[in-house]
Amino acid sequence: MNAYDIIKRPRVSEKSVYGQTENNQYTFEVHPQSNKREIKKAVESLFEVKVVKVNTLNKRGKYRRVGRSQGIAAAWKKAIVTLAEGDQIEGV
């Protein structure tokens, strides 16, 4: 897998923006089979920053209902990446 396959998209929420400003942590949706080492290499190569720590968690798919039809939202993997002091990612 290359870096673009591992890092799918940034996740932007109130909590993730707070992590960016206060703790220098960025949140990404990543490939479900990727591990912490692969995520670290991908972020460092894509954004040219130094990664200190990577935390991952698997988000289970939730049941959704729209009118009469119901289904399940896809499960996905989330990575919280802590950058070195002084580094930041622009545009995320």
LUMNUSE-353227 format. One record per atom (N, C-alpha, C, O, CB): residue number from 1; atom name; y, z, x. Coordinates in steps of 0.2 Angstrom, whole numbers, plus 5000, padded with zeros to 4 digits. Glycine has a CB too. Layout:
{resi->NUM, name->CA, v->Y, w->Z, u->X}
...
***
This chain:
{resi->1, name->N, v->4994, w->5000, u->5004}
{resi->1, name->CA, v->5000, w->5000, u->5000}
{resi->1, name->C, v->5006, w->5000, u->5004}
{resi->1, name->O, v->5007, w->5003, u->5010}
{resi->1, name->CB, v->5000, w->5006, u->4995}
{resi->2, name->N, v->5011, w->4996, u->5002}
{resi->2, name->CA, v->5017, w->4996, u->5006}
{resi->2, name->C, v->5022, w->5001, u->5003}
{resi->2, name->O, v->5021, w->5004, u->4997}
{resi->2, name->CB, v->5021, w->4989, u->5006}
{resi->3, name->N, v->5028, w->5002, u->5006}
{resi->3, name->CA, v->5033, w->5007, u->5003}
{resi->3, name->C, v->5035, w->5006, u->4996}
{resi->3, name->O, v->5036, w->5011, u->4992}
{resi->3, name->CB, v->5039, w->5008, u->5008}
{resi->4, name->N, v->5036, w->5000, u->4994}
{resi->4, name->CA, v->5038, w->4998, u->4988}
{resi->4, name->C, v->5033, w->4999, u->4982}
{resi->4, name->O, v->5035, w->5000, u->4977}
{resi->4, name->CB, v->5040, w->4991, u->4988}
{resi->5, name->N, v->5027, w->4999, u->4984}
{resi->5, name->CA, v->5021, w->5001, u->4980}
{resi->5, name->C, v->5021, w->5008, u->4978}
{resi->5, name->O, v->5019, w->5010, u->4973}
{resi->5, name->CB, v->5015, w->4998, u->4982}
{resi->6, name->N, v->5022, w->5012, u->4983}
{resi->6, name->CA, v->5022, w->5019, u->4983}
{resi->6, name->C, v->5027, w->5022, u->4979}
{resi->6, name->O, v->5026, w->5026, u->4974}
{resi->6, name->CB, v->5022, w->5022, u->4990}
{resi->7, name->N, v->5034, w->5021, u->4981}
{resi->7, name->CA, v->5039, w->5023, u->4977}
{resi->7, name->C, v->5041, w->5018, u->4971}
{resi->7, name->O, v->5043, w->5013, u->4973}
{resi->7, name->CB, v->5046, w->5024, u->4982}
{resi->8, name->N, v->5040, w->5021, u->4965}
{resi->8, name->CA, v->5041, w->5016, u->4959}
{resi->8, name->C, v->5049, w->5016, u->4957}
{resi->8, name->O, v->5052, w->5011, u->4957}
{resi->8, name->CB, v->5037, w->5018, u->4954}
{resi->9, name->N, v->5051, w->5022, u->4956}
{resi->9, name->CA, v->5058, w->5023, u->4954}
{resi->9, name->C, v->5061, w->5030, u->4955}
{resi->9, name->O, v->5057, w->5035, u->4955}
{resi->9, name->CB, v->5059, w->5021, u->4946}
{resi->10, name->N, v->5067, w->5031, u->4955}
{resi->10, name->CA, v->5070, w->5038, u->4955}
{resi->10, name->C, v->5070, w->5041, u->4948}
{resi->10, name->O, v->5071, w->5037, u->4944}
{resi->10, name->CB, v->5077, w->5038, u->4958}
{resi->11, name->N, v->5069, w->5047, u->4948}
{resi->11, name->CA, v->5069, w->5051, u->4941}
{resi->11, name->C, v->5076, w->5054, u->4941}
{resi->11, name->O, v->5077, w->5059, u->4945}
{resi->11, name->CB, v->5063, w->5055, u->4940}
{resi->12, name->N, v->5080, w->5053, u->4936}
{resi->12, name->CA, v->5087, w->5056, u->4936}
{resi->12, name->C, v->5087, w->5060, u->4929}
{resi->12, name->O, v->5086, w->5058, u->4924}
{resi->12, name->CB, v->5092, w->5050, u->4936}
{resi->13, name->N, v->5088, w->5066, u->4930}
{resi->13, name->CA, v->5089, w->5071, u->4925}
{resi->13, name->C, v->5094, w->5077, u->4927}
{resi->13, name->O, v->5096, w->5076, u->4933}
{resi->13, name->CB, v->5082, w->5074, u->4923}
{resi->14, name->N, v->5096, w->5081, u->4923}
{resi->14, name->CA, v->5100, w->5086, u->4925}
{resi->14, name->C, v->5097, w->5091, u->4930}
{resi->14, name->O, v->5101, w->5092, u->4935}
{resi->14, name->CB, v->5102, w->5091, u->4919}
{resi->15, name->N, v->5091, w->5092, u->4930}
{resi->15, name->CA, v->5088, w->5096, u->4935}
{resi->15, name->C, v->5087, w->5092, u->4942}
{resi->15, name->O, v->5088, w->5096, u->4947}
{resi->15, name->CB, v->5080, w->5098, u->4933}
{resi->16, name->N, v->5086, w->5086, u->4942}
{resi->16, name->CA, v->5085, w->5082, u->4948}
{resi->16, name->C, v->5092, w->5081, u->4951}
{resi->16, name->O, v->5093, w->5081, u->4957}
{resi->16, name->CB, v->5082, w->5075, u->4947}
{resi->17, name->N, v->5097, w->5080, u->4947}
{resi->17, name->CA, v->5104, w->5080, u->4950}
{resi->17, name->C, v->5106, w->5086, u->4953}
{resi->17, name->O, v->5110, w->5087, u->4958}
{resi->17, name->CB, v->5109, w->5078, u->4944}
{resi->18, name->N, v->5105, w->5092, u->4950}
{resi->18, name->CA, v->5106, w->5099, u->4953}
{resi->18, name->C, v->5102, w->5099, u->4959}
{resi->18, name->O, v->5105, w->5102, u->4964}
{resi->18, name->CB, v->5104, w->5104, u->4948}
{resi->19, name->N, v->5096, w->5097, u->4960}
{resi->19, name->CA, v->5092, w->5098, u->4966}
{resi->19, name->C, v->5096, w->5093, u->4971}
{resi->19, name->O, v->5096, w->5095, u->4977}
{resi->19, name->CB, v->5085, w->5095, u->4965}
{resi->20, name->N, v->5098, w->5088, u->4970}
{resi->20, name->CA, v->5102, w->5084, u->4975}
{resi->20, name->C, v->5108, w->5087, u->4977}
{resi->20, name->O, v->5109, w->5087, u->4983}
{resi->20, name->CB, v->5104, w->5077, u->4971}
{resi->21, name->N, v->5112, w->5090, u->4973}
{resi->21, name->CA, v->5118, w->5093, u->4975}
{resi->21, name->C, v->5117, w->5100, u->4979}
{resi->21, name->O, v->5121, w->5101, u->4984}
{resi->21, name->CB, v->5123, w->5094, u->4969}
{resi->22, name->N, v->5113, w->5104, u->4976}
{resi->22, name->CA, v->5112, w->5110, u->4979}
{resi->22, name->C, v->5107, w->5111, u->4985}
{resi->22, name->O, v->5108, w->5115, u->4989}
{resi->22, name->CB, v->5110, w->5115, u->4973}
{resi->23, name->N, v->5101, w->5107, u->4984}
{resi->23, name->CA, v->5096, w->5109, u->4989}
{resi->23, name->C, v->5094, w->5102, u->4993}
{resi->23, name->O, v->5089, w->5103, u->4997}
{resi->23, name->CB, v->5090, w->5111, u->4985}
{resi->24, name->N, v->5097, w->5097, u->4992}
{resi->24, name->CA, v->5096, w->5091, u->4995}
{resi->24, name->C, v->5089, w->5088, u->4994}
{resi->24, name->O, v->5085, w->5086, u->4998}
{resi->24, name->CB, v->5097, w->5092, u->5003}
{resi->25, name->N, v->5087, w->5089, u->4988}
{resi->25, name->CA, v->5080, w->5086, u->4985}
{resi->25, name->C, v->5081, w->5080, u->4981}
{resi->25, name->O, v->5086, w->5080, u->4976}
{resi->25, name->CB, v->5077, w->5092, u->4982}
{resi->26, name->N, v->5077, w->5076, u->4981}
{resi->26, name->CA, v->5077, w->5070, u->4977}
{resi->26, name->C, v->5070, w->5069, u->4974}
{resi->26, name->O, v->5065, w->5070, u->4977}
{resi->26, name->CB, v->5079, w->5063, u->4982}
{resi->27, name->N, v->5071, w->5066, u->4968}
{resi->27, name->CA, v->5065, w->5066, u->4963}
{resi->27, name->C, v->5063, w->5059, u->4962}
{resi->27, name->O, v->5067, w->5055, u->4960}
{resi->27, name->CB, v->5065, w->5070, u->4957}
{resi->28, name->N, v->5057, w->5057, u->4963}
{resi->28, name->CA, v->5054, w->5050, u->4963}
{resi->28, name->C, v->5048, w->5050, u->4958}
{resi->28, name->O, v->5044, w->5055, u->4958}
{resi->28, name->CB, v->5053, w->5047, u->4969}
{resi->29, name->N, v->5047, w->5044, u->4955}
{resi->29, name->CA, v->5040, w->5043, u->4952}
{resi->29, name->C, v->5037, w->5039, u->4957}
{resi->29, name->O, v->5039, w->5034, u->4959}
{resi->29, name->CB, v->5041, w->5039, u->4945}
{resi->30, name->N, v->5030, w->5041, u->4958}
{resi->30, name->CA, v->5027, w->5038, u->4964}
{resi->30, name->C, v->5020, w->5035, u->4961}
{resi->30, name->O, v->5018, w->5037, u->4955}
{resi->30, name->CB, v->5026, w->5042, u->4970}
{resi->31, name->N, v->5016, w->5031, u->4965}
{resi->31, name->CA, v->5010, w->5029, u->4963}
{resi->31, name->C, v->5005, w->5035, u->4963}
{resi->31, name->O, v->5005, w->5039, u->4967}
{resi->31, name->CB, v->5007, w->5024, u->4969}
{resi->32, name->N, v->5001, w->5035, u->4958}
{resi->32, name->CA, v->4996, w->5041, u->4956}
{resi->32, name->C, v->4991, w->5042, u->4962}
{resi->32, name->O, v->4989, w->5048, u->4963}
{resi->32, name->CB, v->4993, w->5039, u->4950}
{resi->33, name->N, v->4989, w->5037, u->4966}
{resi->33, name->CA, v->4985, w->5038, u->4971}
{resi->33, name->C, v->4988, w->5039, u->4978}
{resi->33, name->O, v->4984, w->5040, u->4983}
{resi->33, name->CB, v->4980, w->5032, u->4972}
{resi->34, name->N, v->4994, w->5040, u->4978}
{resi->34, name->CA, v->4998, w->5041, u->4985}
{resi->34, name->C, v->4998, w->5048, u->4986}
{resi->34, name->O, v->4997, w->5053, u->4982}
{resi->34, name->CB, v->5005, w->5038, u->4984}
{resi->35, name->N, v->4997, w->5050, u->4993}
{resi->35, name->CA, v->4997, w->5057, u->4995}
{resi->35, name->C, v->5004, w->5059, u->4998}
{resi->35, name->O, v->5008, w->5054, u->4999}
{resi->35, name->CB, v->4992, w->5058, u->5000}
{resi->36, name->N, v->5005, w->5065, u->5000}
{resi->36, name->CA, v->5011, w->5067, u->5003}
{resi->36, name->C, v->5013, w->5064, u->5009}
{resi->36, name->O, v->5019, w->5062, u->5010}
{resi->36, name->CB, v->5011, w->5075, u->5004}
{resi->37, name->N, v->5008, w->5062, u->5014}
{resi->37, name->CA, v->5010, w->5059, u->5020}
{resi->37, name->C, v->5013, w->5052, u->5019}
{resi->37, name->O, v->5017, w->5049, u->5022}
{resi->37, name->CB, v->5004, w->5058, u->5024}
{resi->38, name->N, v->5009, w->5048, u->5014}
{resi->38, name->CA, v->5012, w->5041, u->5012}
{resi->38, name->C, v->5018, w->5041, u->5009}
{resi->38, name->O, v->5023, w->5037, u->5010}
{resi->38, name->CB, v->5007, w->5038, u->5007}
{resi->39, name->N, v->5020, w->5046, u->5005}
{resi->39, name->CA, v->5026, w->5047, u->5001}
{resi->39, name->C, v->5032, w->5048, u->5007}
{resi->39, name->O, v->5037, w->5045, u->5006}
{resi->39, name->CB, v->5026, w->5052, u->4996}
{resi->40, name->N, v->5030, w->5052, u->5011}
{resi->40, name->CA, v->5035, w->5054, u->5017}
{resi->40, name->C, v->5037, w->5048, u->5021}
{resi->40, name->O, v->5043, w->5046, u->5022}
{resi->40, name->CB, v->5032, w->5060, u->5021}
{resi->41, name->N, v->5032, w->5044, u->5023}
{resi->41, name->CA, v->5033, w->5038, u->5027}
{resi->41, name->C, v->5037, w->5033, u->5023}
{resi->41, name->O, v->5041, w->5030, u->5025}
{resi->41, name->CB, v->5026, w->5035, u->5029}
{resi->42, name->N, v->5035, w->5032, u->5016}
{resi->42, name->CA, v->5039, w->5027, u->5012}
{resi->42, name->C, v->5046, w->5029, u->5011}
{resi->42, name->O, v->5050, w->5024, u->5012}
{resi->42, name->CB, v->5035, w->5027, u->5005}
{resi->43, name->N, v->5048, w->5035, u->5010}
{resi->43, name->CA, v->5055, w->5037, u->5009}
{resi->43, name->C, v->5058, w->5036, u->5016}
{resi->43, name->O, v->5064, w->5034, u->5016}
{resi->43, name->CB, v->5055, w->5044, u->5007}
{resi->44, name->N, v->5055, w->5038, u->5021}
{resi->44, name->CA, v->5059, w->5038, u->5028}
{resi->44, name->C, v->5060, w->5030, u->5029}
{resi->44, name->O, v->5065, w->5029, u->5032}
{resi->44, name->CB, v->5055, w->5041, u->5033}
{resi->45, name->N, v->5055, w->5026, u->5028}
{resi->45, name->CA, v->5056, w->5019, u->5030}
{resi->45, name->C, v->5061, w->5015, u->5025}
{resi->45, name->O, v->5065, w->5011, u->5027}
{resi->45, name->CB, v->5050, w->5015, u->5030}
{resi->46, name->N, v->5061, w->5017, u->5018}
{resi->46, name->CA, v->5065, w->5014, u->5014}
{resi->46, name->C, v->5073, w->5016, u->5014}
{resi->46, name->O, v->5077, w->5012, u->5014}
{resi->46, name->CB, v->5063, w->5015, u->5007}
{resi->47, name->N, v->5074, w->5022, u->5015}
{resi->47, name->CA, v->5081, w->5025, u->5015}
{resi->47, name->C, v->5083, w->5027, u->5022}
{resi->47, name->O, v->5089, w->5029, u->5022}
{resi->47, name->CB, v->5081, w->5031, u->5010}
{resi->48, name->N, v->5079, w->5027, u->5027}
{resi->48, name->CA, v->5081, w->5028, u->5034}
{resi->48, name->C, v->5084, w->5036, u->5034}
{resi->48, name->O, v->5090, w->5037, u->5036}
{resi->48, name->CB, v->5087, w->5023, u->5036}
{resi->49, name->N, v->5080, w->5040, u->5032}
{resi->49, name->CA, v->5082, w->5047, u->5032}
{resi->49, name->C, v->5076, w->5051, u->5035}
{resi->49, name->O, v->5071, w->5049, u->5036}
{resi->49, name->CB, v->5084, w->5050, u->5025}
{resi->50, name->N, v->5077, w->5058, u->5036}
{resi->50, name->CA, v->5072, w->5062, u->5039}
{resi->50, name->C, v->5070, w->5067, u->5033}
{resi->50, name->O, v->5074, w->5070, u->5030}
{resi->50, name->CB, v->5075, w->5066, u->5045}
{resi->51, name->N, v->5063, w->5066, u->5032}
{resi->51, name->CA, v->5060, w->5070, u->5026}
{resi->51, name->C, v->5057, w->5077, u->5029}
{resi->51, name->O, v->5054, w->5076, u->5034}
{resi->51, name->CB, v->5055, w->5066, u->5022}
{resi->52, name->N, v->5059, w->5082, u->5026}
{resi->52, name->CA, v->5057, w->5089, u->5029}
{resi->52, name->C, v->5051, w->5091, u->5025}
{resi->52, name->O, v->5046, w->5093, u->5028}
{resi->52, name->CB, v->5062, w->5094, u->5028}
{resi->53, name->N, v->5051, w->5090, u->5018}
{resi->53, name->CA, v->5045, w->5092, u->5014}
{resi->53, name->C, v->5044, w->5088, u->5008}
{resi->53, name->O, v->5049, w->5085, u->5005}
{resi->53, name->CB, v->5047, w->5100, u->5012}
{resi->54, name->N, v->5038, w->5087, u->5006}
{resi->54, name->CA, v->5036, w->5084, u->5000}
{resi->54, name->C, v->5032, w->5088, u->4995}
{resi->54, name->O, v->5027, w->5090, u->4997}
{resi->54, name->CB, v->5033, w->5077, u->5001}
{resi->55, name->N, v->5034, w->5089, u->4989}
{resi->55, name->CA, v->5030, w->5092, u->4984}
{resi->55, name->C, v->5029, w->5087, u->4978}
{resi->55, name->O, v->5033, w->5083, u->4976}
{resi->55, name->CB, v->5034, w->5098, u->4981}
{resi->56, name->N, v->5022, w->5087, u->4976}
{resi->56, name->CA, v->5020, w->5082, u->4971}
{resi->56, name->C, v->5017, w->5086, u->4965}
{resi->56, name->O, v->5015, w->5092, u->4966}
{resi->56, name->CB, v->5015, w->5077, u->4974}
{resi->57, name->N, v->5017, w->5083, u->4959}
{resi->57, name->CA, v->5014, w->5085, u->4953}
{resi->57, name->C, v->5012, w->5079, u->4949}
{resi->57, name->O, v->5016, w->5074, u->4949}
{resi->57, name->CB, v->5018, w->5090, u->4950}
{resi->58, name->N, v->5007, w->5080, u->4945}
{resi->58, name->CA, v->5005, w->5075, u->4941}
{resi->58, name->C, v->5007, w->5077, u->4934}
{resi->58, name->O, v->5006, w->5083, u->4931}
{resi->58, name->CB, v->4997, w->5074, u->4941}
{resi->59, name->N, v->5010, w->5072, u->4930}
{resi->59, name->CA, v->5013, w->5074, u->4924}
{resi->59, name->C, v->5008, w->5070, u->4919}
{resi->59, name->O, v->5006, w->5064, u->4919}
{resi->59, name->CB, v->5020, w->5071, u->4922}
{resi->60, name->N, v->5005, w->5074, u->4914}
{resi->60, name->CA, v->5000, w->5072, u->4909}
{resi->60, name->C, v->5003, w->5068, u->4904}
{resi->60, name->O, v->5009, w->5069, u->4902}
{resi->60, name->CB, v->4996, w->5078, u->4906}
{resi->61, name->N, v->5000, w->5063, u->4901}
{resi->61, name->CA, v->5003, w->5059, u->4896}
{resi->61, name->C, v->5003, w->5063, u->4890}
{resi->61, name->O, v->4999, w->5067, u->4888}
{resi->61, name->CB, v->4998, w->5053, u->4895}
{resi->62, name->N, v->5009, w->5062, u->4886}
{resi->62, name->CA, v->5010, w->5066, u->4880}
{resi->62, name->C, v->5008, w->5061, u->4874}
{resi->62, name->O, v->5009, w->5055, u->4874}
{resi->62, name->CB, v->5017, w->5068, u->4879}
{resi->63, name->N, v->5006, w->5065, u->4868}
{resi->63, name->CA, v->5005, w->5061, u->4862}
{resi->63, name->C, v->5011, w->5059, u->4859}
{resi->63, name->O, v->5016, w->5064, u->4858}
{resi->63, name->CB, v->5000, w->5065, u->4857}
{resi->64, name->N, v->5012, w->5053, u->4857}
{resi->64, name->CA, v->5018, w->5051, u->4854}
{resi->64, name->C, v->5017, w->5048, u->4847}
{resi->64, name->O, v->5011, w->5045, u->4846}
{resi->64, name->CB, v->5022, w->5046, u->4858}
{resi->65, name->N, v->5022, w->5049, u->4842}
{resi->65, name->CA, v->5021, w->5046, u->4836}
{resi->65, name->C, v->5027, w->5043, u->4833}
{resi->65, name->O, v->5032, w->5045, u->4834}
{resi->65, name->CB, v->5019, w->5052, u->4831}
{resi->66, name->N, v->5026, w->5036, u->4831}
{resi->66, name->CA, v->5032, w->5033, u->4828}
{resi->66, name->C, v->5030, w->5030, u->4821}
{resi->66, name->O, v->5026, w->5026, u->4821}
{resi->66, name->CB, v->5034, w->5027, u->4833}
{resi->67, name->N, v->5033, w->5033, u->4816}
{resi->67, name->CA, v->5030, w->5032, u->4809}
{resi->67, name->C, v->5023, w->5034, u->4809}
{resi->67, name->O, v->5021, w->5039, u->4810}
{resi->67, name->CB, v->5032, w->5024, u->4808}
{resi->68, name->N, v->5019, w->5029, u->4806}
{resi->68, name->CA, v->5012, w->5030, u->4805}
{resi->68, name->C, v->5008, w->5029, u->4812}
{resi->68, name->O, v->5003, w->5032, u->4812}
{resi->68, name->CB, v->5010, w->5025, u->4800}
{resi->69, name->N, v->5010, w->5025, u->4816}
{resi->69, name->CA, v->5007, w->5024, u->4822}
{resi->69, name->C, v->5007, w->5029, u->4827}
{resi->69, name->O, v->5013, w->5032, u->4828}
{resi->69, name->CB, v->5008, w->5017, u->4825}
{resi->70, name->N, v->5002, w->5030, u->4831}
{resi->70, name->CA, v->5003, w->5036, u->4836}
{resi->70, name->C, v->4999, w->5033, u->4842}
{resi->70, name->O, v->4994, w->5029, u->4842}
{resi->70, name->CB, v->5000, w->5042, u->4833}
{resi->71, name->N, v->5001, w->5036, u->4848}
{resi->71, name->CA, v->4997, w->5034, u->4854}
{resi->71, name->C, v->4999, w->5039, u->4859}
{resi->71, name->O, v->5001, w->5045, u->4858}
{resi->71, name->CB, v->5000, w->5027, u->4856}
{resi->72, name->N, v->4997, w->5037, u->4865}
{resi->72, name->CA, v->4998, w->5042, u->4871}
{resi->72, name->C, v->5003, w->5039, u->4876}
{resi->72, name->O, v->5002, w->5033, u->4878}
{resi->72, name->CB, v->4992, w->5045, u->4874}
{resi->73, name->N, v->5008, w->5042, u->4878}
{resi->73, name->CA, v->5012, w->5040, u->4884}
{resi->73, name->C, v->5008, w->5040, u->4890}
{resi->73, name->O, v->5004, w->5045, u->4891}
{resi->73, name->CB, v->5019, w->5044, u->4884}
{resi->74, name->N, v->5010, w->5036, u->4895}
{resi->74, name->CA, v->5006, w->5035, u->4901}
{resi->74, name->C, v->5007, w->5042, u->4905}
{resi->74, name->O, v->5013, w->5044, u->4906}
{resi->74, name->CB, v->5008, w->5029, u->4905}
{resi->75, name->N, v->5002, w->5044, u->4909}
{resi->75, name->CA, v->5002, w->5049, u->4914}
{resi->75, name->C, v->5006, w->5046, u->4920}
{resi->75, name->O, v->5005, w->5040, u->4922}
{resi->75, name->CB, v->4995, w->5052, u->4915}
{resi->76, name->N, v->5009, w->5050, u->4924}
{resi->76, name->CA, v->5012, w->5048, u->4930}
{resi->76, name->C, v->5013, w->5054, u->4935}
{resi->76, name->O, v->5012, w->5059, u->4934}
{resi->76, name->CB, v->5019, w->5045, u->4928}
{resi->77, name->N, v->5014, w->5052, u->4941}
{resi->77, name->CA, v->5015, w->5057, u->4947}
{resi->77, name->C, v->5022, w->5057, u->4949}
{resi->77, name->O, v->5026, w->5052, u->4950}
{resi->77, name->CB, v->5010, w->5055, u->4953}
{resi->78, name->N, v->5024, w->5063, u->4950}
{resi->78, name->CA, v->5031, w->5065, u->4952}
{resi->78, name->C, v->5031, w->5068, u->4959}
{resi->78, name->O, v->5027, w->5072, u->4961}
{resi->78, name->CB, v->5034, w->5070, u->4947}
{resi->79, name->N, v->5036, w->5066, u->4963}
{resi->79, name->CA, v->5037, w->5068, u->4970}
{resi->79, name->C, v->5044, w->5071, u->4971}
{resi->79, name->O, v->5049, w->5067, u->4969}
{resi->79, name->CB, v->5035, w->5063, u->4975}
{resi->80, name->N, v->5045, w->5077, u->4973}
{resi->80, name->CA, v->5051, w->5080, u->4975}
{resi->80, name->C, v->5052, w->5080, u->4982}
{resi->80, name->O, v->5048, w->5084, u->4986}
{resi->80, name->CB, v->5052, w->5087, u->4972}
{resi->81, name->N, v->5056, w->5076, u->4985}
{resi->81, name->CA, v->5057, w->5076, u->4992}
{resi->81, name->C, v->5063, w->5079, u->4995}
{resi->81, name->O, v->5069, w->5078, u->4992}
{resi->81, name->CB, v->5057, w->5068, u->4994}
{resi->82, name->N, v->5062, w->5084, u->5000}
{resi->82, name->CA, v->5067, w->5088, u->5003}
{resi->82, name->C, v->5069, w->5084, u->5009}
{resi->82, name->O, v->5065, w->5083, u->5013}
{resi->82, name->CB, v->5065, w->5095, u->5004}
{resi->83, name->N, v->5076, w->5083, u->5010}
{resi->83, name->CA, v->5078, w->5079, u->5016}
{resi->83, name->C, v->5081, w->5084, u->5021}
{resi->83, name->O, v->5083, w->5090, u->5019}
{resi->83, name->CB, v->5084, w->5074, u->5014}
{resi->84, name->N, v->5082, w->5082, u->5027}
{resi->84, name->CA, v->5085, w->5086, u->5032}
{resi->84, name->C, v->5092, w->5087, u->5031}
{resi->84, name->O, v->5095, w->5083, u->5028}
{resi->84, name->CB, v->5084, w->5083, u->5039}
{resi->85, name->N, v->5095, w->5092, u->5034}
{resi->85, name->CA, v->5102, w->5094, u->5033}
{resi->85, name->C, v->5106, w->5088, u->5035}
{resi->85, name->O, v->5105, w->5086, u->5041}
{resi->85, name->CB, v->5104, w->5101, u->5037}
{resi->86, name->N, v->5111, w->5086, u->5031}
{resi->86, name->CA, v->5115, w->5081, u->5033}
{resi->86, name->C, v->5113, w->5074, u->5031}
{resi->86, name->O, v->5117, w->5069, u->5031}
{resi->86, name->CB, v->5116, w->5081, u->5041}
{resi->87, name->N, v->5107, w->5073, u->5029}
{resi->87, name->CA, v->5105, w->5067, u->5027}
{resi->87, name->C, v->5106, w->5067, u->5019}
{resi->87, name->O, v->5105, w->5072, u->5016}
{resi->87, name->CB, v->5097, w->5066, u->5028}
{resi->88, name->N, v->5107, w->5061, u->5016}
{resi->88, name->CA, v->5107, w->5060, u->5009}
{resi->88, name->C, v->5106, w->5053, u->5007}
{resi->88, name->O, v->5106, w->5048, u->5012}
{resi->88, name->CB, v->5114, w->5062, u->5006}
{resi->89, name->N, v->5104, w->5051, u->5001}
{resi->89, name->CA, v->5102, w->5045, u->4999}
{resi->89, name->C, v->5108, w->5043, u->4994}
{resi->89, name->O, v->5109, w->5046, u->4989}
{resi->89, name->CB, v->5095, w->5044, u->4996}
{resi->90, name->N, v->5111, w->5037, u->4996}
{resi->90, name->CA, v->5116, w->5035, u->4991}
{resi->90, name->C, v->5113, w->5031, u->4986}
{resi->90, name->O, v->5108, w->5027, u->4987}
{resi->90, name->CB, v->5121, w->5030, u->4996}
{resi->91, name->N, v->5116, w->5031, u->4980}
{resi->91, name->CA, v->5114, w->5027, u->4974}
{resi->91, name->C, v->5108, w->5030, u->4970}
{resi->91, name->O, v->5106, w->5026, u->4966}
{resi->91, name->CB, v->5113, w->5020, u->4976}
{resi->92, name->N, v->5106, w->5036, u->4972}
{resi->92, name->CA, v->5100, w->5038, u->4968}
{resi->92, name->C, v->5103, w->5044, u->4964}
{resi->92, name->O, v->5099, w->5047, u->4960}
{resi->92, name->CB, v->5095, w->5040, u->4973}
***
